[in-house]
């Protein structure tokens, strides 16, 4: 069975014109340096929790009574659930309503608290869910992860935006994320 899409006024075909911008290609050029450009990417870890029928698999350290995990647990590092991490490349920046990084500290009773929000941009084929976490690791001055790896910040996705164009094709993801620990130590 053949399916033909009805064209609207001004449309010539279902495929983009060769003169149109391909957002996937432009994203790869900007973030990854595809085509000989300078890459603007940053290496992060994506923490994906292991699921059993859609439910997170509990770690052996999770207390049945208090529902708290051990921060010293070598299996989950205090998450309370088993997880796997994989490297990913993205572009990120601090997000603020008014002044970006100048808006990072807010006066809340009983004092000042850091509220670090970041916006992450990921390639269209990077599958990120609300149950996942984005982990920033310590980088050297050239942007390479320092070995042994040191996790510096953990971000929880708050809003995941599927940026679509070209007849609804997924072009890239925008992830608005909040740092897991509200009170962070200054470097």
C-alpha positions, 0 to 999 in steps of 0.5 A: 500500500502506498502512502502519499502525503498531501502537500501544503501551499508552498511545499514542493516535496517531503525532503528538504531542499538542498539549500535548507540547513540540516540541523543534525549536520550543523549540530555535529559541526558545532559540537563535534567539529565534523567537517574539519571545524573546531569541536565545542563538546564536553565529555560527560557520563550518563548514569542509567539505572538498571531496571527490572520491569520498569522499576529500579533495581535496589542495591544490597545497601538500601535499608529496608527500614529507612530506605536510605543507601550507604554513601560508602557502598562500592556498588551504587556510590550511595544511590541505593540502586544499581546503575551503569555509566557511559561516556557521552559528548555534549555542549553545556552552559549554566542557565539563569533567569537573569544573569547566568552565573551571577544568578547562581546564589539566591537568598533563601531562609535561613541563608544563601544556597547555591542553585546550579542549573545547567542546560545540556545539548545532546545529539539526536541519537542520545537517549536520555530519560528523567530517571538518568543522571548527567555526571560531570567529571574533572577535566584537565586544561585541554578538556580531557577527563583527569585519570583516575576519574573524579565525579564533580557534579551530578545533574538530574534532568528536569525538562527534556526537550525534543527539538524537532524540524524537517517534518517532525524529525528529531534534530537534537535534545535540550536537557534542563538539569538541576545539580543533585546536591543543592549545597556544593563546596566552592572549589 
